[in-house]
Amino acid sequence: MTVDQAAPDARDVFDALDSLGRWRLRPGVSETVLHNGVHLRGWITSLTLEGGDGLPVLWGRLAEALAADEERSGAARAELVRAAPAGSPLRGALLTLIGQLLDHDLLVERSGGEAGGGAGPWLGAVADRPAAAGAALARSQARVLGAHPDSPLARTAARALNRAGLRAEVVEAADLPVGQILLVASGHDGSPGAGQGQEAVESAVAVAVGIRADLGFVTPVGSVAQARADAEALAGRLHRQRTDRPAPEHPALPVLLVSSAAQRLVCAVAGLRDPSAEAGDARLLPGLPTVLIAEQEPSGGLRGEYRSWPGPALVDADRVRPRADVRTLSEALARIPVLTDRWAGVLDEPDPGVLPQLPAALVRCAVAGGDLVSGGARADLARLEAVCRAAELRLGGGGSGLVVVGASVEHARGRALRRAVDREAADQPDAVSDDGRNPVPWSPETARHPQATHWWSVLVGRLGVDAEVAVDRLGTGGGADVFGARVVRRRHRTAVGAPPELLGSAVEATVDDAVAFAALSAVVRVQAAADAPYARQLVTPSGAAAVLARSAEVAPWEDSGWTTAWLAEAAGREPGLQESLTGLTGWSPQSWEPSPGADADVHALWSALRQCGFTVLSAGADAPNAHTGPGPRSASGPASHPGPGTRPTPMEGPR
């Protein structure tokens, strides 16, 4: 328990040793005496106190003063007050020790009283006010609902709740599926008990448990309606993800699930933190509820983990929270595991697997109709683009129109505006021509930008591609020029009249950026053709992701030859570029959401993206202010050209 520094005279009151009687050592705190100190271990914290040889003796005296026995501790406190007068070094040492105990939550107030019932010692170890938590449990009632009240699952749940001090009865609920139970508690906030009116139903908190063979789940705590909705969604999602033949049920799996559910419900009733908050798992996304997924491992043991849960049904008010917009690349990358979680996610996880990571990084993931391969200067950037494009294919593949997904609003707008320019160039297949496009010369011999020269040399030197590049100034507006670059395989005399093979393209704010991203896209395409010929979708990079890297710290020695510094420079040009692209296309992307009649999977994915802070925009070709005109093919948006050796599929939408 940390002393509230804002409270008036909080530390002054505590500094008087004669007020030490308000505190006691938490139940369950263990100690290991060292030669010059002591090591203490609490519920979720530990503390090592080190000093001179006399510190273990001093700790022993203080521990007696903090004992639970009031008579014993009172005598010890009186002796400490006499031995440590105000201003003495001993008193200062004692106050330092006690302050450390408070900071590490190893003390609890005596005025809170003792919690009774079977959960009393546990509440004393974890609750700020054990007596108040115990009283909340004592005045509550619980029900265990299931299709078969006599099932071992239901009976085990009732016993666990009763042992924790929460009176429980088993009630039949024929509408619950076999293998699921619902734990419901009411009355802890002073409302009527179970079965005493609509108020009890509305104030009740619930948690659901589901088990199927060797796999099971525990939902977050919520209202009865929310717990039922979470259970239904989880059961369906786990069933679809279970591709292998389930093993027989592990005998300890029901006990693990039921005990975890009972703990979540007891913590909610007693006003304690949810058990998932005690896990200290950095993979859990702040602000999202968590589910517990337990499964039997191939070795025969059990594994249970809390996982962030962007469930599709947002029934409770606390589930409908303000958007946590993504601001940086690290935040975007932290949300990808939530969207692609094996059991609770909505997309397949992009994985490098055996794909090469040099000269460009490639990752793959599964989408409807085949595999999607994404490439980039780094694997993390390739993973981000893969997730965005996979989501776009799912959202826009059911007749909902073209959709653009981005980690942030700026990222999504950058992808959408580049895609708009790409659509305008769809009917202009020639790569190098004198059609009044305002060509801009670029040559690798005279170029000085390290990224442009690097990726060009990789393409023509390392990969041996006979390529040429054309750069055009597409327009100027908003204080930024717009340049388009197209990299094609050079025509040979034997192929006169044949259409050029487009390898990569880009729309960026400078000539060098456009060439660099177009050449990088060409490298990705050539690598994918050689190492992933099975891919049905290919995602190539663009400068749209640079806005997420603007807050990345750049080392003093990093110049534009380093990817991080290059992206940071491009991010500074992105606002002006987007303004110019808006003027060039006459189109401004708008927010998108699925129609009420869209598939449930589409609604679930859209909801998960929103809860994780991602942005979904409309990129339909029939936008009210759509504008057609000349422009180069972008490398980012349709960031998904058909895979090497394949033909476009309806999944890709209009080209």
Secondary structure as GFF3:
##gff-version 3
##sequence-region A 1 655
A	DSSP	alpha_helix	10	15	.	.	.	ID=ss1
A	DSSP	three_ten_helix	17	22	.	.	.	ID=ss2
A	DSSP	beta_strand	23	25	.	.	.	ID=ss3
A	DSSP	beta_strand	30	34	.	.	.	ID=ss4
A	DSSP	beta_strand	37	41	.	.	.	ID=ss5
A	DSSP	beta_strand	46	50	.	.	.	ID=ss6
A	DSSP	alpha_helix	55	65	.	.	.	ID=ss7
A	DSSP	alpha_helix	70	83	.	.	.	ID=ss8
A	DSSP	alpha_helix	89	103	.	.	.	ID=ss9
A	DSSP	beta_strand	107	109	.	.	.	ID=ss10
A	DSSP	three_ten_helix	110	112	.	.	.	ID=ss11
A	DSSP	alpha_helix	120	126	.	.	.	ID=ss12
A	DSSP	alpha_helix	130	138	.	.	.	ID=ss13
A	DSSP	beta_strand	141	146	.	.	.	ID=ss14
A	DSSP	alpha_helix	152	163	.	.	.	ID=ss15
A	DSSP	beta_strand	167	172	.	.	.	ID=ss16
A	DSSP	beta_strand	180	186	.	.	.	ID=ss17
A	DSSP	alpha_helix	198	203	.	.	.	ID=ss18
A	DSSP	beta_strand	205	212	.	.	.	ID=ss19
A	DSSP	beta_strand	215	218	.	.	.	ID=ss20
A	DSSP	alpha_helix	224	241	.	.	.	ID=ss21
A	DSSP	alpha_helix	253	270	.	.	.	ID=ss22
A	DSSP	three_ten_helix	275	278	.	.	.	ID=ss23
A	DSSP	beta_strand	290	296	.	.	.	ID=ss24
A	DSSP	beta_strand	302	308	.	.	.	ID=ss25
A	DSSP	three_ten_helix	317	319	.	.	.	ID=ss26
A	DSSP	alpha_helix	329	339	.	.	.	ID=ss27
A	DSSP	beta_strand	361	367	.	.	.	ID=ss28
A	DSSP	beta_strand	370	376	.	.	.	ID=ss29
A	DSSP	alpha_helix	379	396	.	.	.	ID=ss30
A	DSSP	beta_strand	403	406	.	.	.	ID=ss31
A	DSSP	alpha_helix	409	424	.	.	.	ID=ss32
A	DSSP	beta_strand	439	440	.	.	.	ID=ss33
A	DSSP	alpha_helix	450	457	.	.	.	ID=ss34
A	DSSP	pi_helix	458	462	.	.	.	ID=ss35
A	DSSP	beta_strand	467	477	.	.	.	ID=ss36
A	DSSP	beta_strand	480	489	.	.	.	ID=ss37
A	DSSP	three_ten_helix	493	495	.	.	.	ID=ss38
A	DSSP	beta_strand	502	508	.	.	.	ID=ss39
A	DSSP	alpha_helix	511	531	.	.	.	ID=ss40
A	DSSP	beta_strand	537	539	.	.	.	ID=ss41
A	DSSP	three_ten_helix	543	549	.	.	.	ID=ss42
A	DSSP	alpha_helix	563	585	.	.	.	ID=ss43
A	DSSP	beta_strand	590	591	.	.	.	ID=ss44
A	DSSP	alpha_helix	600	611	.	.	.	ID=ss45
A	DSSP	beta_strand	615	618	.	.	.	ID=ss46
A	DSSP	beta_strand	641	642	.	.	.	ID=ss47
A	DSSP	three_ten_helix	650	652	.	.	.	ID=ss48
###
